[in-house]
Amino acid sequence: MSCILNLKTKQVDFTLAFVHVKAEPGSFIKMPKGFDLEGHVLELKRNLYGSCDAQLKFYKYLKRGLTQRGVLPSKFAPCLFKSEKVLIIAYVDDCIFYSQKLESIDKLIDDMKQSYRLDDGTLTEKFIIEVEEDYAGFLGIDIARHDNGRIELTQTGSIQQILDALGLDDETVTIRTKPAATKCLGKEENSPPRKEHWSYPSVIGMLLYSLLQ
């Protein structure tokens, strides 16, 4: 939709996102290692990563802060917020802003960095925000628009990351035009130990991520 409508985009990350929210009174944790004090515990003053409801608390904080600024959640998708000029998609502590004008996005982001009182006396929620790449950078996709109206999506960054991890981007690598054996490879009990330095689960994860994009 963003490509077709040629919308401007920006991705933002909330610095120490969960810590934005105050912890509920009576939330305690054990003394951390190295700071043990027998018979004592610590009372949390701020929402903490790892708490079972940490993400929900931050979502409610984000929802409240956006609603105060006229950016309302969709009735059909709680992670989608919209105003007259800006659309926002939220995923935990990452948000992508969409608008026809970058000025509208920048104005909203600058407003979210401030805390001020509304006409009813309510103090708006304040956010620590780091502005990053557009949505294409967030997804790892390069988007090229051609003169004939065709839109081309490529994943050169993801592919290069896989090649680097496998050590295949090297002049000494022999390129094979034919695929490997078509039959499933079974387990070889007496085969020599694996010599590759790369992490098999990590590379499989990168391949799946590229595939699902």
C-alpha distance (Angstrom), angle and dihedral (degrees) to the residues before:
residue distance angle dihedral
M1 . . .
S2 3.78 . .
C3 3.82 91.4 .
I4 3.79 94.3 46.5
L5 3.81 94.3 47.2
N6 3.80 92.3 38.0
L7 3.79 92.0 -130.0
K8 3.79 121.8 -179.5
T9 3.79 114.6 -120.2
K10 3.79 141.8 -166.9
Q11 3.76 131.2 -179.8
V12 3.80 120.4 -144.6
D13 3.77 131.9 -168.1
F14 3.79 122.1 -157.1
T15 3.78 110.3 -131.5
L16 3.83 110.6 -129.7
A17 3.79 86.2 -6.4
F18 3.79 100.6 -177.2
V19 3.80 92.3 45.9
H20 3.81 89.0 64.1
V21 3.80 87.6 80.1
K22 3.81 123.5 74.6
A23 3.80 114.7 -124.1
E24 3.76 119.3 -116.3
P25 3.82 114.2 -102.1
G26 3.78 112.3 -93.9
S27 3.80 97.1 36.4
F28 3.80 108.9 138.1
I29 3.81 136.5 176.7
K30 3.78 135.0 -171.6
M31 3.78 119.0 -95.0
P32 3.82 108.6 -89.3
K33 3.79 119.5 -113.6
G34 3.77 111.9 -82.1
F35 3.82 92.2 28.2
D36 3.81 99.0 63.9
L37 3.76 114.9 153.8
E38 3.77 113.1 178.8
G39 3.77 114.0 -119.9
H40 3.81 94.7 13.0
V41 3.82 136.2 104.3
L42 3.80 132.5 -177.0
E43 3.79 124.9 -112.1
L44 3.79 113.8 -142.0
K45 3.78 117.5 -125.4
R46 3.81 95.0 -178.6
N47 3.78 137.3 37.1
L48 3.80 109.4 -87.6
Y49 3.81 132.8 -143.7
G50 3.78 108.9 -112.0
S51 3.79 96.1 35.5
C52 3.80 112.1 130.5
D53 3.81 92.5 -121.7
A54 3.82 99.3 32.4
Q55 3.81 94.6 111.5
L56 3.80 93.3 46.8
K57 3.80 91.8 50.6
F58 3.80 91.6 51.5
Y59 3.81 91.6 47.3
K60 3.81 90.3 53.9
Y61 3.81 89.5 48.0
L62 3.83 90.8 49.9
K63 3.79 92.0 45.5
R64 3.80 91.2 50.5
G65 3.81 92.9 47.9
L66 3.80 93.7 48.9
T67 3.79 93.7 43.9
Q68 3.81 89.4 53.3
R69 3.81 86.8 58.7
G70 3.79 95.8 48.1
V71 3.81 96.0 -99.6
L72 3.80 103.8 128.2
P73 3.82 130.6 -165.5
S74 3.79 118.5 -111.9
K75 3.80 117.2 -107.7
F76 3.80 89.5 -135.0
A77 3.84 102.0 41.9
P78 3.83 118.8 29.1
C79 3.81 91.2 -161.3
L80 3.83 91.7 59.7
F81 3.82 118.0 83.4
K82 3.78 125.2 -177.8
S83 3.78 142.4 -176.1
E84 3.80 130.8 172.1
K85 3.81 91.9 -81.4
V86 3.81 108.6 19.1
L87 3.80 137.8 52.6
I88 3.81 120.5 -162.9
I89 3.79 129.3 -166.0
A90 3.81 113.2 -164.0
Y91 3.79 127.5 -159.6
V92 3.82 111.0 178.2
D93 3.83 102.0 -66.0
D94 3.82 97.7 -11.0
C95 3.80 123.8 85.6
I96 3.79 133.0 -177.6
F97 3.81 116.9 -153.6
Y98 3.83 121.0 -152.3
S99 3.79 127.5 -168.6
Q100 3.78 142.3 141.3
K101 3.80 88.6 -115.5
L102 3.79 129.8 41.2
E103 3.80 88.4 -145.9
S104 3.81 90.2 66.9
I105 3.81 91.1 52.6
D106 3.81 93.6 46.3
K107 3.80 91.8 48.4
L108 3.80 92.3 53.1
I109 3.82 93.3 45.7
D110 3.81 91.4 50.3
D111 3.81 89.5 48.8
M112 3.81 91.5 51.7
K113 3.79 89.9 56.0
Q114 3.81 90.2 60.9
S115 3.79 131.9 71.5
Y116 3.80 118.1 -149.7
R117 3.79 140.1 150.7
L118 3.78 121.5 -95.1
D119 3.79 123.6 -141.0
D120 3.81 90.4 -89.5
G121 3.79 90.8 53.7
T122 3.82 95.4 -105.3
L123 3.81 114.4 144.6
T124 3.81 111.9 -130.9
E125 3.79 120.6 -126.2
K126 3.80 115.2 -103.3
F127 3.81 125.5 -142.2
I128 3.80 134.5 -158.9
I129 3.79 101.7 -139.8
E130 3.79 134.4 -174.3
V131 3.80 113.9 -163.8
E132 3.81 113.0 -142.7
E133 3.81 136.8 170.6
D134 3.78 127.6 -41.0
Y135 3.80 121.2 -89.7
A136 3.80 91.7 -84.7
G137 3.79 90.2 60.1
F138 3.79 90.2 46.3
L139 3.82 91.2 54.9
G140 3.81 94.5 39.2
I141 3.80 91.8 -120.6
D142 3.80 128.0 132.8
I143 3.80 113.9 -142.7
A144 3.81 120.9 -157.5
R145 3.81 123.1 -176.1
H146 3.81 115.0 -155.0
D147 3.80 128.0 -153.5
N148 3.81 92.1 -110.9
G149 3.81 90.2 59.8
R150 3.80 95.1 -102.3
I151 3.80 115.8 141.4
E152 3.81 115.9 -149.6
L153 3.82 122.6 -161.0
T154 3.81 119.4 -164.3
Q155 3.80 134.3 172.9
T156 3.77 102.9 -150.0
G157 3.79 92.7 143.2
S158 3.82 94.7 53.6
I159 3.80 92.1 44.3
Q160 3.79 92.3 49.4
Q161 3.80 90.3 49.6
I162 3.81 90.3 55.8
L163 3.81 92.4 46.9
D164 3.80 91.2 50.4
A165 3.81 92.1 48.5
L166 3.82 91.5 51.5
G167 3.79 94.4 41.8
L168 3.80 91.0 -123.1
D169 3.79 96.9 128.9
D170 3.77 93.6 85.5
E171 3.81 136.2 108.7
T172 3.82 90.2 -125.3
V173 3.82 92.6 61.5
T174 3.81 114.4 104.9
I175 3.79 112.1 -135.8
R176 3.78 113.8 -137.9
T177 3.79 119.6 -157.1
K178 3.82 93.6 -167.0
P179 3.80 122.8 70.3
A180 3.79 124.0 -117.8
A181 3.79 123.0 -97.8
T182 3.77 113.1 -43.9
K183 3.81 93.8 -142.2
C184 3.79 122.3 87.0
L185 3.78 112.9 -93.6
G186 3.78 112.7 -122.7
K187 3.78 128.9 -152.8
E188 3.78 115.7 -82.7
E189 3.78 108.9 -150.3
N190 3.82 95.7 -168.3
S191 3.79 98.5 40.3
P192 3.83 119.1 125.2
P193 3.83 119.1 -95.7
R194 3.78 118.1 -80.6
K195 3.81 112.5 -91.9
E196 3.80 102.3 -172.3
H197 3.80 116.4 111.8
W198 3.81 96.5 -151.9
S199 3.79 125.7 95.0
Y200 3.80 112.0 -107.5
P201 3.87 95.7 -156.1
S202 3.80 90.4 47.7
V203 3.81 94.2 52.5
I204 3.82 91.9 45.4
G205 3.81 87.9 52.1
M206 3.82 91.3 51.9
L207 3.80 91.5 48.6
L208 3.80 91.8 50.3
Y209 3.81 90.9 47.2
S210 3.81 91.1 52.6
L211 3.79 90.8 46.1
L212 3.82 94.3 50.7
Q213 3.79 92.9 48.2
